[in-house]
Amino acid sequence: MATAQSRVSVRRLLRRLTASEAEIEAQELRKESAEAGGKPAGQCCRGEVVSISGRLRTVVYTPRTNLPTLEADLYDGTDVVTLVWLGRRHIAGIEPGRQLIVRGRVAVRDDRKVIYNPYYELEPAR
């Protein structure tokens, strides 16, 4: 007769075998974010000062006549938060795939969560 623990192990194994790569990546990012003490991006609200740990998906320089910006999408497994550095063209270490922890106040722009000029810490490459 199977024990409760072995049934849980079998369910976990089946879930991992049938999950897509994106689902597995999201699960790992949620776990890493929780270990780093970050708040899940999916639970962040406008006006709240938060610390979020995640991985950069995209980094884009947006030239504007009056104020250039560097924008990066940070994904933590629950949601995406766009990081915007005003007046910056490039920041060393800010590149797609990089893991980092950011702190700042959440704003909403075009129905997307945004943190302007966040404080950030680059995590060691894994």
C-alpha positions as CSV (number, residue, x, y, z in Angstrom):
1,M,0.0,0.0,0.0
2,A,1.4,3.4,-1.0
3,T,2.1,6.0,1.6
4,A,0.9,9.6,1.4
5,Q,4.4,10.8,0.9
6,S,5.0,8.4,-2.1
7,R,1.8,9.6,-3.7
8,V,2.9,13.2,-3.3
9,S,6.2,12.3,-4.9
10,V,4.6,10.6,-7.8
11,R,2.2,13.6,-8.4
12,R,5.2,15.9,-8.3
13,L,7.1,13.8,-10.8
14,L,4.1,13.6,-13.1
15,R,3.6,17.4,-12.9
16,R,7.3,18.0,-13.8
17,L,7.1,15.5,-16.7
18,T,4.0,17.1,-18.2
19,A,4.8,20.8,-17.5
20,S,6.1,23.0,-20.2
21,E,9.6,24.6,-20.0
22,A,7.9,28.0,-19.3
23,E,6.0,26.5,-16.4
24,I,9.1,24.9,-14.9
25,E,11.1,28.1,-15.3
26,A,8.3,30.1,-13.6
27,Q,8.2,27.7,-10.7
28,E,12.0,27.9,-10.3
29,L,11.9,31.7,-10.4
30,R,9.1,31.9,-7.8
31,K,11.2,29.6,-5.5
32,E,14.4,31.7,-6.0
33,S,12.5,34.9,-5.4
34,A,11.0,33.6,-2.2
35,E,14.4,32.5,-1.0
36,A,15.8,36.0,-1.8
37,G,13.0,37.6,0.3
38,G,11.4,39.3,-2.7
39,K,7.7,40.0,-2.9
40,P,5.9,38.3,-5.8
41,A,5.4,40.8,-8.6
42,G,1.9,39.5,-9.1
43,Q,1.0,40.7,-5.6
44,C,2.5,44.2,-5.9
45,C,0.2,47.2,-6.0
46,R,0.6,50.8,-7.3
47,G,2.3,53.1,-4.8
48,E,3.9,50.2,-2.8
49,V,7.6,50.2,-2.1
50,V,8.8,46.6,-2.9
51,S,11.8,44.4,-3.3
52,I,11.5,41.9,-6.2
53,S,13.9,39.2,-7.3
54,G,13.8,37.9,-10.8
55,R,15.4,37.5,-14.2
56,L,15.6,40.1,-17.0
57,R,13.7,39.1,-20.1
58,T,14.3,42.1,-22.3
59,V,16.4,45.2,-22.2
60,V,15.7,48.1,-24.6
61,Y,17.2,51.5,-25.1
62,T,14.5,54.0,-26.1
63,P,16.0,57.2,-27.6
64,R,13.7,60.2,-27.1
65,T,14.4,63.7,-28.0
66,N,14.0,65.1,-24.5
67,L,14.8,62.1,-22.3
68,P,16.4,58.8,-23.3
69,T,15.4,55.7,-21.3
70,L,16.7,52.2,-20.7
71,E,13.8,49.8,-20.1
72,A,14.0,46.2,-18.9
73,D,11.3,43.6,-18.2
74,L,11.9,41.7,-14.9
75,Y,10.1,38.4,-14.5
76,D,9.8,36.6,-11.2
77,G,7.6,33.7,-12.2
78,T,4.4,35.5,-11.2
79,D,4.3,38.7,-13.3
80,V,6.5,41.1,-15.2
81,V,7.6,44.5,-13.9
82,T,9.1,47.0,-16.3
83,L,12.2,48.7,-14.9
84,V,12.8,52.2,-16.3
85,W,16.1,54.1,-15.9
86,L,15.5,57.7,-17.0
87,G,18.4,59.4,-18.9
88,R,20.4,56.2,-19.3
89,R,21.6,54.6,-22.5
90,H,23.4,51.6,-21.0
91,I,24.1,50.1,-17.5
92,A,26.8,47.6,-17.1
93,G,25.4,44.2,-16.1
94,I,21.8,45.0,-17.1
95,E,21.3,42.5,-19.9
96,P,18.7,39.8,-20.8
97,G,19.0,36.6,-18.7
98,R,20.6,38.4,-15.8
99,Q,19.3,37.7,-12.3
100,L,18.8,40.7,-10.0
101,I,17.0,42.1,-7.0
102,V,15.3,45.5,-7.4
103,R,13.8,47.9,-4.9
104,G,11.5,50.8,-5.6
105,R,8.0,52.2,-5.7
106,V,5.6,50.5,-8.1
107,A,3.8,52.7,-10.6
108,V,1.3,51.7,-13.4
109,R,1.9,52.9,-17.0
110,D,-0.3,51.6,-19.8
111,D,-1.8,48.9,-17.4
112,R,1.7,47.6,-16.7
113,K,3.6,47.6,-13.5
114,V,6.7,49.9,-13.6
115,I,9.5,50.9,-11.3
116,Y,11.3,54.1,-12.2
117,N,15.0,54.4,-11.5
118,P,15.1,51.3,-9.2
119,Y,17.8,50.5,-6.8
120,Y,19.2,47.2,-8.0
121,E,21.7,44.4,-7.0
122,L,23.1,42.1,-9.6
123,E,23.1,38.5,-8.4
124,P,26.0,36.2,-9.3
125,A,25.7,34.4,-12.6
126,R,24.3,30.8,-12.1
